[in-house]
Amino acid sequence: MPSISELGEVPPPVEAISWDRREFPSPDAEWRLVFHGPFEWHMGATGWELALSRNGKADREAETRLSEIGKGKGFRCPPDTLPWSHL
């Protein structure tokens, strides 16, 4: 018989989401992913810059790679983003 073994996070309501900065701590609180600096690159399409820190210190190597990957259009951050979810 099917059963629920684990419950996942529920994303916050759209009204409660910041349109300037969104922070996502990892479940173990060691990492923090921050979407910041949103910009419109084409008629309502928004890109974000990313910052990654570990134990409160910026991971500059990862940020350099992320800025190369997101060059031009940035990264998407829909309202239901849960970056640490494995569901």
Secondary structure, 3 states (H helix, E strand, C coil): CCCCCCCCCCCCCHHHCCCCEEEEECCCCCEEEEEEEEEEEECCEEEEEEEEEECCEECHHHHHHHHHHCCCCCECCCCCCCCCCCC
